[in-house]
Amino acid sequence: MGPVIGVMLLAAGIETYRNGGSMSGPIAGAFLLVINLWMAWRRLPRRRKPALSP
């Protein structure tokens, strides 16, 4: 759910910026999106091969 909110905030910030608004909206949206994607990546299970026992 986090990346969806980040994309929505980024899109709203870009639209506001195009209409003469502040640059802080797109920056906040991009920051939130990157943080949420990073957290989602960390939660994915790693596909590691099990260590062989001697």
N, CA, C, O and CB atoms as a CASP TS submission, in Angstrom:
PFRMAT TS
TARGET T0000
AUTHOR 0000-0000-0000
METHOD Language model
MODEL 1
PARENT N/A
ATOM      1  N   MET     1       0.823  -1.198   0.000  1.00  0.00           N
ATOM      2  CA  MET     1       0.000   0.000   0.000  1.00  0.00           C
ATOM      3  C   MET     1       0.862   1.256   0.000  1.00  0.00           C
ATOM      4  O   MET     1       0.447   2.288  -0.527  1.00  0.00           O
ATOM      5  CB  MET     1      -0.934   0.002   1.204  1.00  0.00           C
ATOM      6  N   GLY     2       2.049   1.184   0.579  1.00  0.00           N
ATOM      7  CA  GLY     2       2.916   2.350   0.666  1.00  0.00           C
ATOM      8  C   GLY     2       3.356   2.898  -0.678  1.00  0.00           C
ATOM      9  O   GLY     2       3.260   4.105  -0.899  1.00  0.00           O
ATOM     10  N   PRO     3       3.846   2.038  -1.605  1.00  0.00           N
ATOM     11  CA  PRO     3       4.251   2.562  -2.910  1.00  0.00           C
ATOM     12  C   PRO     3       3.097   3.213  -3.680  1.00  0.00           C
ATOM     13  O   PRO     3       3.316   4.160  -4.435  1.00  0.00           O
ATOM     14  CB  PRO     3       4.844   1.449  -3.742  1.00  0.00           C
ATOM     15  N   VAL     4       1.884   2.718  -3.495  1.00  0.00           N
ATOM     16  CA  VAL     4       0.731   3.309  -4.176  1.00  0.00           C
ATOM     17  C   VAL     4       0.518   4.741  -3.685  1.00  0.00           C
ATOM     18  O   VAL     4       0.263   5.645  -4.480  1.00  0.00           O
ATOM     19  CB  VAL     4      -0.545   2.457  -3.940  1.00  0.00           C
ATOM     20  N   ILE     5       0.622   4.935  -2.392  1.00  0.00           N
ATOM     21  CA  ILE     5       0.463   6.273  -1.830  1.00  0.00           C
ATOM     22  C   ILE     5       1.590   7.186  -2.306  1.00  0.00           C
ATOM     23  O   ILE     5       1.360   8.362  -2.589  1.00  0.00           O
ATOM     24  CB  ILE     5       0.432   6.214  -0.289  1.00  0.00           C
ATOM     25  N   GLY     6       2.814   6.647  -2.394  1.00  0.00           N
ATOM     26  CA  GLY     6       3.938   7.430  -2.891  1.00  0.00           C
ATOM     27  C   GLY     6       3.737   7.877  -4.333  1.00  0.00           C
ATOM     28  O   GLY     6       4.034   9.019  -4.682  1.00  0.00           O
ATOM     29  N   VAL     7       3.229   6.969  -5.172  1.00  0.00           N
ATOM     30  CA  VAL     7       2.972   7.324  -6.575  1.00  0.00           C
ATOM     31  C   VAL     7       1.872   8.370  -6.670  1.00  0.00           C
ATOM     32  O   VAL     7       1.966   9.305  -7.465  1.00  0.00           O
ATOM     33  CB  VAL     7       2.585   6.076  -7.391  1.00  0.00           C
ATOM     34  N   MET     8       0.832   8.214  -5.861  1.00  0.00           N
ATOM     35  CA  MET     8      -0.260   9.190  -5.889  1.00  0.00           C
ATOM     36  C   MET     8       0.217  10.566  -5.431  1.00  0.00           C
ATOM     37  O   MET     8      -0.154  11.578  -6.025  1.00  0.00           O
ATOM     38  CB  MET     8      -1.422   8.718  -5.004  1.00  0.00           C
ATOM     39  N   LEU     9       1.032  10.610  -4.389  1.00  0.00           N
ATOM     40  CA  LEU     9       1.557  11.888  -3.912  1.00  0.00           C
ATOM     41  C   LEU     9       2.496  12.507  -4.939  1.00  0.00           C
ATOM     42  O   LEU     9       2.482  13.720  -5.144  1.00  0.00           O
ATOM     43  CB  LEU     9       2.285  11.704  -2.575  1.00  0.00           C
ATOM     44  N   LEU    10       3.310  11.680  -5.583  1.00  0.00           N
ATOM     45  CA  LEU    10       4.212  12.182  -6.619  1.00  0.00           C
ATOM     46  C   LEU    10       3.420  12.759  -7.788  1.00  0.00           C
ATOM     47  O   LEU    10       3.745  13.839  -8.283  1.00  0.00           O
ATOM     48  CB  LEU    10       5.145  11.061  -7.111  1.00  0.00           C
ATOM     49  N   ALA    11       2.384  12.049  -8.233  1.00  0.00           N
ATOM     50  CA  ALA    11       1.562  12.532  -9.338  1.00  0.00           C
ATOM     51  C   ALA    11       0.853  13.842  -8.976  1.00  0.00           C
ATOM     52  O   ALA    11       0.800  14.768  -9.785  1.00  0.00           O
ATOM     53  CB  ALA    11       0.533  11.467  -9.734  1.00  0.00           C
ATOM     54  N   ALA    12       0.317  13.912  -7.771  1.00  0.00           N
ATOM     55  CA  ALA    12      -0.351  15.139  -7.329  1.00  0.00           C
ATOM     56  C   ALA    12       0.649  16.292  -7.200  1.00  0.00           C
ATOM     57  O   ALA    12       0.334  17.433  -7.536  1.00  0.00           O
ATOM     58  CB  ALA    12      -1.066  14.905  -5.984  1.00  0.00           C
ATOM     59  N   GLY    13       1.842  15.990  -6.717  1.00  0.00           N
ATOM     60  CA  GLY    13       2.861  17.027  -6.592  1.00  0.00           C
ATOM     61  C   GLY    13       3.318  17.550  -7.928  1.00  0.00           C
ATOM     62  O   GLY    13       3.535  18.752  -8.086  1.00  0.00           O
ATOM     63  N   ILE    14       3.470  16.649  -8.911  1.00  0.00           N
ATOM     64  CA  ILE    14       3.871  17.083 -10.253  1.00  0.00           C
ATOM     65  C   ILE    14       2.781  17.942 -10.885  1.00  0.00           C
ATOM     66  O   ILE    14       3.069  18.965 -11.506  1.00  0.00           O
ATOM     67  CB  ILE    14       4.177  15.866 -11.149  1.00  0.00           C
ATOM     68  N   GLU    15       1.536  17.522 -10.725  1.00  0.00           N
ATOM     69  CA  GLU    15       0.426  18.307 -11.274  1.00  0.00           C
ATOM     70  C   GLU    15       0.355  19.690 -10.632  1.00  0.00           C
ATOM     71  O   GLU    15       0.124  20.685 -11.320  1.00  0.00           O
ATOM     72  CB  GLU    15      -0.902  17.568 -11.070  1.00  0.00           C
ATOM     73  N   THR    16       0.553  19.754  -9.327  1.00  0.00           N
ATOM     74  CA  THR    16       0.544  21.036  -8.632  1.00  0.00           C
ATOM     75  C   THR    16       1.706  21.906  -9.096  1.00  0.00           C
ATOM     76  O   THR    16       1.551  23.112  -9.282  1.00  0.00           O
ATOM     77  CB  THR    16       0.610  20.826  -7.114  1.00  0.00           C
ATOM     78  N   TYR    17       2.868  21.291  -9.281  1.00  0.00           N
ATOM     79  CA  TYR    17       4.040  22.041  -9.739  1.00  0.00           C
ATOM     80  C   TYR    17       3.829  22.597 -11.148  1.00  0.00           C
ATOM     81  O   TYR    17       4.245  23.718 -11.440  1.00  0.00           O
ATOM     82  CB  TYR    17       5.288  21.149  -9.710  1.00  0.00           C
ATOM     83  N   ARG    18       3.190  21.825 -12.013  1.00  0.00           N
ATOM     84  CA  ARG    18       2.907  22.293 -13.376  1.00  0.00           C
ATOM     85  C   ARG    18       1.951  23.472 -13.378  1.00  0.00           C
ATOM     86  O   ARG    18       1.988  24.307 -14.281  1.00  0.00           O
ATOM     87  CB  ARG    18       2.327  21.163 -14.216  1.00  0.00           C
ATOM     88  N   ASN    19       1.105  23.538 -12.379  1.00  0.00           N
ATOM     89  CA  ASN    19       0.145  24.639 -12.284  1.00  0.00           C
ATOM     90  C   ASN    19       0.694  25.817 -11.488  1.00  0.00           C
ATOM     91  O   ASN    19      -0.065  26.698 -11.084  1.00  0.00           O
ATOM     92  CB  ASN    19      -1.143  24.152 -11.650  1.00  0.00           C
ATOM     93  N   GLY    20       2.008  25.841 -11.259  1.00  0.00           N
ATOM     94  CA  GLY    20       2.630  26.979 -10.593  1.00  0.00           C
ATOM     95  C   GLY    20       2.847  26.807  -9.112  1.00  0.00           C
ATOM     96  O   GLY    20       3.130  27.782  -8.417  1.00  0.00           O
ATOM     97  N   GLY    21       2.723  25.611  -8.614  1.00  0.00           N
ATOM     98  CA  GLY    21       2.900  25.363  -7.182  1.00  0.00           C
ATOM     99  C   GLY    21       4.358  25.192  -6.795  1.00  0.00           C
ATOM    100  O   GLY    21       5.263  25.400  -7.604  1.00  0.00           O
ATOM    101  N   SER    22       4.563  24.820  -5.576  1.00  0.00           N
ATOM    102  CA  SER    22       5.898  24.645  -5.023  1.00  0.00           C
ATOM    103  C   SER    22       6.527  23.338  -5.500  1.00  0.00           C
ATOM    104  O   SER    22       5.824  22.397  -5.870  1.00  0.00           O
ATOM    105  CB  SER    22       5.846  24.678  -3.499  1.00  0.00           C
ATOM    106  N   MET    23       7.859  23.293  -5.486  1.00  0.00           N
ATOM    107  CA  MET    23       8.595  22.097  -5.878  1.00  0.00           C
ATOM    108  C   MET    23       8.638  21.081  -4.734  1.00  0.00           C
ATOM    109  O   MET    23       9.091  19.955  -4.941  1.00  0.00           O
ATOM    110  CB  MET    23      10.020  22.467  -6.312  1.00  0.00           C
ATOM    111  N   SER    24       8.187  21.441  -3.556  1.00  0.00           N
ATOM    112  CA  SER    24       8.264  20.538  -2.408  1.00  0.00           C
ATOM    113  C   SER    24       7.327  19.332  -2.546  1.00  0.00           C
ATOM    114  O   SER    24       7.607  18.277  -1.977  1.00  0.00           O
ATOM    115  CB  SER    24       7.935  21.297  -1.134  1.00  0.00           C
ATOM    116  N   GLY    25       6.240  19.464  -3.276  1.00  0.00           N
ATOM    117  CA  GLY    25       5.310  18.348  -3.462  1.00  0.00           C
ATOM    118  C   GLY    25       5.928  17.185  -4.227  1.00  0.00           C
ATOM    119  O   GLY    25       5.897  16.051  -3.749  1.00  0.00           O
ATOM    120  N   PRO    26       6.493  17.448  -5.417  1.00  0.00           N
ATOM    121  CA  PRO    26       7.146  16.346  -6.136  1.00  0.00           C
ATOM    122  C   PRO    26       8.340  15.761  -5.398  1.00  0.00           C
ATOM    123  O   PRO    26       8.587  14.557  -5.478  1.00  0.00           O
ATOM    124  CB  PRO    26       7.590  16.818  -7.487  1.00  0.00           C
ATOM    125  N   ILE    27       9.084  16.595  -4.681  1.00  0.00           N
ATOM    126  CA  ILE    27      10.231  16.094  -3.918  1.00  0.00           C
ATOM    127  C   ILE    27       9.756  15.178  -2.800  1.00  0.00           C
ATOM    128  O   ILE    27      10.332  14.111  -2.586  1.00  0.00           O
ATOM    129  CB  ILE    27      11.058  17.265  -3.338  1.00  0.00           C
ATOM    130  N   ALA    28       8.715  15.582  -2.087  1.00  0.00           N
ATOM    131  CA  ALA    28       8.176  14.750  -1.001  1.00  0.00           C
ATOM    132  C   ALA    28       7.605  13.447  -1.554  1.00  0.00           C
ATOM    133  O   ALA    28       7.799  12.387  -0.960  1.00  0.00           O
ATOM    134  CB  ALA    28       7.086  15.517  -0.218  1.00  0.00           C
ATOM    135  N   GLY    29       6.906  13.517  -2.681  1.00  0.00           N
ATOM    136  CA  GLY    29       6.356  12.309  -3.290  1.00  0.00           C
ATOM    137  C   GLY    29       7.444  11.349  -3.731  1.00  0.00           C
ATOM    138  O   GLY    29       7.337  10.143  -3.511  1.00  0.00           O
ATOM    139  N   ALA    30       8.489  11.876  -4.353  1.00  0.00           N
ATOM    140  CA  ALA    30       9.596  11.027  -4.803  1.00  0.00           C
ATOM    141  C   ALA    30      10.316  10.406  -3.612  1.00  0.00           C
ATOM    142  O   ALA    30      10.676   9.229  -3.652  1.00  0.00           O
ATOM    143  CB  ALA    30      10.587  11.837  -5.657  1.00  0.00           C
ATOM    144  N   PHE    31      10.527  11.177  -2.566  1.00  0.00           N
ATOM    145  CA  PHE    31      11.190  10.668  -1.369  1.00  0.00           C
ATOM    146  C   PHE    31      10.370   9.552  -0.730  1.00  0.00           C
ATOM    147  O   PHE    31      10.914   8.512  -0.360  1.00  0.00           O
ATOM    148  CB  PHE    31      11.422  11.801  -0.359  1.00  0.00           C
ATOM    149  N   LEU    32       9.078   9.764  -0.602  1.00  0.00           N
ATOM    150  CA  LEU    32       8.209   8.756  -0.006  1.00  0.00           C
ATOM    151  C   LEU    32       8.163   7.490  -0.860  1.00  0.00           C
ATOM    152  O   LEU    32       8.164   6.380  -0.329  1.00  0.00           O
ATOM    153  CB  LEU    32       6.798   9.316   0.180  1.00  0.00           C
ATOM    154  N   LEU    33       8.123   7.655  -2.175  1.00  0.00           N
ATOM    155  CA  LEU    33       8.097   6.508  -3.067  1.00  0.00           C
ATOM    156  C   LEU    33       9.384   5.697  -2.968  1.00  0.00           C
ATOM    157  O   LEU    33       9.335   4.469  -2.907  1.00  0.00           O
ATOM    158  CB  LEU    33       7.875   6.964  -4.500  1.00  0.00           C
ATOM    159  N   VAL    34      10.528   6.363  -2.951  1.00  0.00           N
ATOM    160  CA  VAL    34      11.804   5.658  -2.853  1.00  0.00           C
ATOM    161  C   VAL    34      11.919   4.915  -1.526  1.00  0.00           C
ATOM    162  O   VAL    34      12.356   3.765  -1.503  1.00  0.00           O
ATOM    163  CB  VAL    34      12.969   6.640  -3.010  1.00  0.00           C
ATOM    164  N   ILE    35      11.541   5.543  -0.439  1.00  0.00           N
ATOM    165  CA  ILE    35      11.607   4.895   0.874  1.00  0.00           C
ATOM    166  C   ILE    35      10.680   3.680   0.914  1.00  0.00           C
ATOM    167  O   ILE    35      11.067   2.629   1.425  1.00  0.00           O
ATOM    168  CB  ILE    35      11.231   5.895   1.995  1.00  0.00           C
ATOM    169  N   ASN    36       9.472   3.810   0.387  1.00  0.00           N
ATOM    170  CA  ASN    36       8.539   2.679   0.398  1.00  0.00           C
ATOM    171  C   ASN    36       9.008   1.534  -0.486  1.00  0.00           C
ATOM    172  O   ASN    36       8.851   0.370  -0.116  1.00  0.00           O
ATOM    173  CB  ASN    36       7.167   3.134  -0.049  1.00  0.00           C
ATOM    174  N   LEU    37       9.581   1.839  -1.649  1.00  0.00           N
ATOM    175  CA  LEU    37      10.115   0.783  -2.507  1.00  0.00           C
ATOM    176  C   LEU    37      11.302   0.089  -1.855  1.00  0.00           C
ATOM    177  O   LEU    37      11.455  -1.126  -1.975  1.00  0.00           O
ATOM    178  CB  LEU    37      10.524   1.355  -3.862  1.00  0.00           C
ATOM    179  N   TRP    38      12.139   0.852  -1.169  1.00  0.00           N
ATOM    180  CA  TRP    38      13.295   0.271  -0.472  1.00  0.00           C
ATOM    181  C   TRP    38      12.837  -0.662   0.645  1.00  0.00           C
ATOM    182  O   TRP    38      13.391  -1.747   0.818  1.00  0.00           O
ATOM    183  CB  TRP    38      14.198   1.385   0.104  1.00  0.00           C
ATOM    184  N   MET    39      11.833  -0.243   1.398  1.00  0.00           N
ATOM    185  CA  MET    39      11.318  -1.084   2.478  1.00  0.00           C
ATOM    186  C   MET    39      10.664  -2.351   1.921  1.00  0.00           C
ATOM    187  O   MET    39      10.810  -3.427   2.502  1.00  0.00           O
ATOM    188  CB  MET    39      10.308  -0.298   3.333  1.00  0.00           C
ATOM    189  N   ALA    40       9.951  -2.234   0.810  1.00  0.00           N
ATOM    190  CA  ALA    40       9.337  -3.413   0.196  1.00  0.00           C
ATOM    191  C   ALA    40      10.417  -4.363  -0.305  1.00  0.00           C
ATOM    192  O   ALA    40      10.267  -5.579  -0.179  1.00  0.00           O
ATOM    193  CB  ALA    40       8.401  -3.002  -0.964  1.00  0.00           C
ATOM    194  N   TRP    41      11.491  -3.843  -0.865  1.00  0.00           N
ATOM    195  CA  TRP    41      12.592  -4.682  -1.353  1.00  0.00           C
ATOM    196  C   TRP    41      13.256  -5.433  -0.204  1.00  0.00           C
ATOM    197  O   TRP    41      13.615  -6.602  -0.347  1.00  0.00           O
ATOM    198  CB  TRP    41      13.634  -3.826  -2.093  1.00  0.00           C
ATOM    199  N   ARG    42      13.417  -4.770   0.923  1.00  0.00           N
ATOM    200  CA  ARG    42      14.042  -5.412   2.076  1.00  0.00           C
ATOM    201  C   ARG    42      13.186  -6.536   2.638  1.00  0.00           C
ATOM    202  O   ARG    42      13.717  -7.494   3.199  1.00  0.00           O
ATOM    203  CB  ARG    42      14.316  -4.389   3.157  1.00  0.00           C
ATOM    204  N   ARG    43      11.882  -6.435   2.497  1.00  0.00           N
ATOM    205  CA  ARG    43      10.981  -7.448   3.045  1.00  0.00           C
ATOM    206  C   ARG    43      10.848  -8.669   2.149  1.00  0.00           C
ATOM    207  O   ARG    43      10.370  -9.709   2.602  1.00  0.00           O
ATOM    208  CB  ARG    43       9.624  -6.852   3.278  1.00  0.00           C
ATOM    209  N   LEU    44      11.255  -8.570   0.897  1.00  0.00           N
ATOM    210  CA  LEU    44      11.164  -9.723   0.006  1.00  0.00           C
ATOM    211  C   LEU    44      12.102 -10.818   0.481  1.00  0.00           C
ATOM    212  O   LEU    44      13.231 -10.548   0.890  1.00  0.00           O
ATOM    213  CB  LEU    44      11.493  -9.325  -1.444  1.00  0.00           C
ATOM    214  N   PRO    45      11.631 -12.048   0.425  1.00  0.00           N
ATOM    215  CA  PRO    45      12.522 -13.145   0.839  1.00  0.00           C
ATOM    216  C   PRO    45      13.655 -13.298  -0.168  1.00  0.00           C
ATOM    217  O   PRO    45      13.453 -13.220  -1.380  1.00  0.00           O
ATOM    218  CB  PRO    45      11.735 -14.481   0.973  1.00  0.00           C
ATOM    219  N   ARG    46      14.812 -13.511   0.352  1.00  0.00           N
ATOM    220  CA  ARG    46      15.981 -13.705  -0.500  1.00  0.00           C
ATOM    221  C   ARG    46      15.974 -15.128  -1.034  1.00  0.00           C
ATOM    222  O   ARG    46      15.701 -16.075  -0.296  1.00  0.00           O
ATOM    223  CB  ARG    46      17.295 -13.413   0.274  1.00  0.00           C
ATOM    224  N   ARG    47      16.266 -15.269  -2.278  1.00  0.00           N
ATOM    225  CA  ARG    47      16.336 -16.605  -2.881  1.00  0.00           C
ATOM    226  C   ARG    47      17.780 -17.074  -2.841  1.00  0.00           C
ATOM    227  O   ARG    47      18.493 -17.042  -3.844  1.00  0.00           O
ATOM    228  CB  ARG    47      15.791 -16.602  -4.350  1.00  0.00           C
ATOM    229  N   ARG    48      18.181 -17.498  -1.692  1.00  0.00           N
ATOM    230  CA  ARG    48      19.543 -17.970  -1.497  1.00  0.00           C
ATOM    231  C   ARG    48      19.556 -19.480  -1.522  1.00  0.00           C
ATOM    232  O   ARG    48      18.593 -20.145  -1.142  1.00  0.00           O
ATOM    233  CB  ARG    48      20.132 -17.443  -0.177  1.00  0.00           C
ATOM    234  N   LYS    49      20.674 -19.997  -1.981  1.00  0.00           N
ATOM    235  CA  LYS    49      20.860 -21.444  -1.923  1.00  0.00           C
ATOM    236  C   LYS    49      21.276 -21.796  -0.504  1.00  0.00           C
ATOM    237  O   LYS    49      22.101 -21.098   0.084  1.00  0.00           O
ATOM    238  CB  LYS    49      21.924 -21.935  -2.970  1.00  0.00           C
ATOM    239  N   PRO    50      20.727 -22.856   0.053  1.00  0.00           N
ATOM    240  CA  PRO    50      21.126 -23.242   1.413  1.00  0.00           C
ATOM    241  C   PRO    50      22.586 -23.673   1.428  1.00  0.00           C
ATOM    242  O   PRO    50      23.098 -24.276   0.485  1.00  0.00           O
ATOM    243  CB  PRO    50      20.225 -24.382   1.948  1.00  0.00           C
ATOM    244  N   ALA    51      23.227 -23.341   2.529  1.00  0.00           N
ATOM    245  CA  ALA    51      24.641 -23.718   2.674  1.00  0.00           C
ATOM    246  C   ALA    51      24.753 -25.218   2.824  1.00  0.00           C
ATOM    247  O   ALA    51      23.968 -25.846   3.535  1.00  0.00           O
ATOM    248  CB  ALA    51      25.289 -23.008   3.887  1.00  0.00           C
ATOM    249  N   LEU    52      25.729 -25.782   2.153  1.00  0.00           N
ATOM    250  CA  LEU    52      25.954 -27.221   2.226  1.00  0.00           C
ATOM    251  C   LEU    52      26.680 -27.568   3.532  1.00  0.00           C
ATOM    252  O   LEU    52      27.623 -26.883   3.928  1.00  0.00           O
ATOM    253  CB  LEU    52      26.769 -27.711   0.997  1.00  0.00           C
ATOM    254  N   SER    53      26.238 -28.618   4.179  1.00  0.00           N
ATOM    255  CA  SER    53      26.883 -29.065   5.411  1.00  0.00           C
ATOM    256  C   SER    53      28.045 -29.995   5.047  1.00  0.00           C
ATOM    257  O   SER    53      27.937 -30.798   4.121  1.00  0.00           O
ATOM    258  CB  SER    53      25.858 -29.787   6.354  1.00  0.00           C
ATOM    259  N   PRO    54      29.153 -29.881   5.781  1.00  0.00           N
ATOM    260  CA  PRO    54      30.295 -30.762   5.477  1.00  0.00           C
ATOM    261  C   PRO    54      30.082 -32.201   5.903  1.00  0.00           C
ATOM    262  O   PRO    54      30.961 -33.040   5.706  1.00  0.00           O
ATOM    263  CB  PRO    54      31.532 -30.239   6.141  1.00  0.00           C
TER
END
